[in-house]
Amino acid sequence: MRVVVIGGGNVGTHMASDLAKGGHEVVLLERERAVATRLRAKEELAGVEVRVADGCELSRLTEAQLERADVVAAVTGDDGPNLVASLLAKQEFGVPRVIARVNHPKNQWLFNETWGVDVSVSTPHLLTALVEEAVSVGTLVRLLQFEGGKAHLEEVTLAPTSPAAGTSLADLVLPRTCSVVAVIRDERVIVPRGDTVLDAGDEVLVLVTAEDDDALHKVFIGD
């Protein structure tokens, strides 16, 4: 897989290093020449092609052959460049998957398909969701959003009063667009099957579209 990471800060360099170690072809774009020179000397980035390029400049993205990318990740510390780079990647180069970092929580609403973003990652929102996930029982917690907010990964820890407790997945009346992707029980991950019976205390991870949130609430929490 060919991945283009835009932004040579801590987030971008760690991503590039991990992806390269995973056997992927990685190109890291950094607009500051001095920073790019320093990154090229880093041992952990030995397998990464580091280029001096501004992710907002079409000519630089063309030189980086963005049309060959399977994934582009715009992860600079500024939301403006991340949005512009995402839009160019999607509209000008037809990149199949565009991931963007949200730095300011108030800008989250902008990171959608209109700006070419398939998946947005907001660190403050993610941290809040993880805190809620750790302390909440009987509450749907949104962990991640995909496709510009059209789909979400949500988590619910089943309360003893949950209608789903003691019910097999095959017998749950889930919306057609919802899918249970994992069940965590006693620190073990259970791959869900139709005959998997849910217990109180289970952490259930569900992929759901936005319009089915209410139906999901009824299935796992009740009226």
N, C-alpha and C positions, 0 to 999 in steps of 0.2 A: 504494500500500500504506500502511495506517495502522499506525504503530509506536508503542507506548508504552514509554518507557525509564524505569525506576524507579531513581533514584539520581543525584544531581547532582554527583558527584565527577568526577575527571579522566576515568575510563573512560566514565561516562554522558554527559558533555558532548561528548567527542570522537565517540562513537557518534552522538549526536543531530545533531551538526553534519554529519558525513559523510553520514548518511542523508537529511537535509534537502537537502543539495547534490545528492544523487542523485535528487531529485524526489519523495521520499516525504513523506507527512503524518506529522509527528513530534510527539508530546506527551512532555515531560520532567517527571517528578514529583520534587520535592525537598521533604523535610519541613521544612527550616529556612527560615523566611521571609526572613531576611537573605541567605542563600545564593541563594534563588530570585530575589530582587530584583537581586542582583549578576549573575546569569546572564542576566536579561532585558536587561541593558545591554550584553551582549557582542555585538559585531558578527557574529561567526561563528554566533551562534544566532538571527539575525534571522528565520529562517524556521521557528523552533521555538516551539511553544506551551509555555511554562514555567508549571507550576501548583504551588502550595504544597499538598502532599499527602503523607501517610504511606502507603506502599505496603502497610502491614499493616492499614489501616482500610478496611473494606468500604464505608462511606459515601463516603469520598474517591475510591475506585476507581469507584464508581457515578457520581459527579459527573464523573469523567474519561471516562465512556462507554467502559469497557473492553470492553463487549460488541461494540463496533464495531472493535476492534483485530484486525488480521491476525496481529500478532506482539507479544508482550510480552517485554522483556528486563529481568530483575531483576539489577542490577549494582551494588548498594551494597557498601560495604566490610565488611559484616557478614553472615555466612551465615544467621543466624536470620531476619532480615527478607527475605532473598532467597527462602528456602524458603516462608515464609508468603505472600509476594506471589505466588509461583508457584502455590501451591495454590489461592489465591483466584481467580487469573486463569483457571485451568483449570476448577475445579469450579463457581464461582459465575457466571462470565461465558462459559465455553465458548470461550476463546481457542484458535484452531487450533494456534498454535506458541508455546511458552514456552521461553525461553532463560534460563539462570541462571548467574551467576558464582560459582565456588567460591573462597573466600578461604583457607581452611585445608585443606590436602590431606587431613587425617584425616577431614574431613566429606564427602569425595567420594561415599562409598557412600550417603549420604542423598539425593543429588540424582538421583532416578529418577522413574518415572511415578507412584509412590505419592504423591509430593509435587507432582505436576503438571508435572514438568520433562521436556521433550522433548529438549533438548540442554543439557549442562552443560559449562562451560569452566573448567578449573582451570589457572591460569597456571603454577604450579610443575610440574605434570604435563606441560603442553604444552612448557615449556622443556626439561625432561628428555628428552622425546620428540624434540625438534628436535636436541638434542646427540647423542642416540643415532643419529638419522637421518643426521647429518653424518659419523659415524665408523664406523658399523656396516655390514658387508658380510655378506650371507648370514644376516641376522637380521630377523625380523618386528618392526617398531616400530609401536606403536599411537599414532596422532596425535590422533584425536578420537573421541568416542563419541556416539551418537545414540539416541533413543528409550529413554532411561533405561538405557543400557548394553546394549541388545539388539543394536545394530549398531555397528560400528567402522570407521573409516577407518585402514587400516594401510599401511605402506610397507616394501618390501624392495628392497635393492640386490642384484641377482643376482650371485652368485659364479661363477667359471668352472666350478665343479662342480655348479651348479644344474641339476636335471633340466629346468627350463624354458628354459634357454639353447639357442638354435637351434631352438626350437619355435614354431609359430604359435599365436596365441590360440585359433583354432578347434580345434586339436588338444590343447589343455590340458584335462585332466579336472578341471574346477573344480566344486565343489558348486553346486547350482542357485541357492542364495541368495547366491553370491558374484558380484561384478562388477568387472572391471578398468576403472577410470575414467580412468586416464591412464598414459602411459609417458614418462619423462623420459630423453632420450639426448643427450649432448653439449650440455647446456644448452638443448635444444629440447623442447617439449612435443608429444608425438605423441598424437593422438586415436586410441584403440585401435579396430581393426577385426578381423574374423576372420582376414584374411590378414597381420596384423602379426606379424612374427617377432621374438621377444625375443632380445637379445644379452646376454652377460656384461657387467656394469657398468650395465645399465639400472636405473633407479629405477622400480619398479612400484607404483602406488597402487591399492589394492583396497578395495572396500566389502564387508564380511563380517559375518555374524552371529556371536555369541559361540560358538555350538555348533560352528561350522565352522572354528575356529582350527587344530585339529590337521590337518584335511584340507588347509588352505591351506599349512601348514608342509610337508607331504609334497610338494605340487605345486612349490613354489618353492625349497625347501631340501633336501628329501629325507628319508630315514629316519634 
